[in-house]
Each structure stands twice: as structure tokens, then as C-alpha cells.
Amino acid sequence: MTASLTEINLKHAELSDLEFIIDVYNQTIPSRMVTADITPITVKDRIDWFFAHNRTNRPLWIIEYNKIPCGWVSLSSFYGRAAYAKTVEISLYIDQQFRGKKIGQFTVSELEKFAQKHGIETILCYIFGHNQPSLALFSKMGYQQWGLLPNIAELDQIKRDLVILGKRI
């Protein structure tokens, strides 16, 4: 079953949401498909990251499905240099029990609208080459492969590629 647009809401994350954000993120670590972290992170680990976001042009949103938090999405600065101010990196994490409902598609679309209104011109994402669900989602949303870093990560003694996808907004 897919979600209808009226069932999905996006809201700016508050500090009180950080524990939920970390819980959803940590769900992905055991799969070795989504993140290069290999052990769970803590709220303390992500305080600075949380405060690097803002409502103006680097949002961090909680995704709600039927008023229940089901994931989060953010736009983060790319490379930290002024010349890249109009380029961001997207991060999207959906709680495992809510995947497959097209929540990701809706969320990426809404984030792109936000980016366009706020002067962001380019969105990048970094996805492991073996993460076919995420590659398929972003490909469906019009992202193209702009780079490949072969065998750059090692997860459980297995070398993994990192694919760089991009889209001009």
C-alpha cells in the first residue's frame, strides 16, 4: 500500500526530535547498506550536526505518516566552502516499518521544492553501490550518477563502492 499525500506531513525538527532521528539512523547500521557507521551513534554524537541545520536553507525535517513520526530528511552543506553555498547533500532515512509506501518519493519532491525556493541549485547524494532501493528511488526522481568511488568503504571486510548522484534544481 502506498501513502496518499494527505497522510504525509513534514515538520521542522526540534531538539526533542533528535533521539528519534538517531533511533531511525541506527536502524540502518546493521544492514551495512545505508551508512558507513558500523556502530550505533548517540544523541551527543549528533548535537553539532543538528545545530548545523536551519529553517532558512539547511532544513532538518521530521517526516510524519498519519501523524506518526516515520523518518527524517535533511539538507546539509557540501564541502564547507562559500563557492558551494548553492549545493547541498540530501540525507533521507525512513523507519523500517514505513518503507515501501512512497514516503521517500513525496519527501524528496517536497525538499526539492523547498530548495528551489531558497536558492539551492544542486542536490547531491552519496549512496553505496549495493543499496539498490536508494539508487532506484533517486534515479526515479531524476538524479544521475555524477561520480563513483570504487571500493572506498569497507564493511565487514567487504569493499564497497560509493555512488555520487546529483540533480540540478
Protein Blocks (a to p, Z undefined) as FASTA:
>chain_A
ZZdfklpccddddfklmmmmmmmmmmmmmnommbmcfbdcdfklmmmmmmmpcfklmccd
dddeehiafbdcddddehhiaklmmgccddddddfklgonlmmmmmmmmmmmmmmmnopa
bdcddddfklmmlmmmmmmnopacfbdcehkbceehiacddddddddZZ
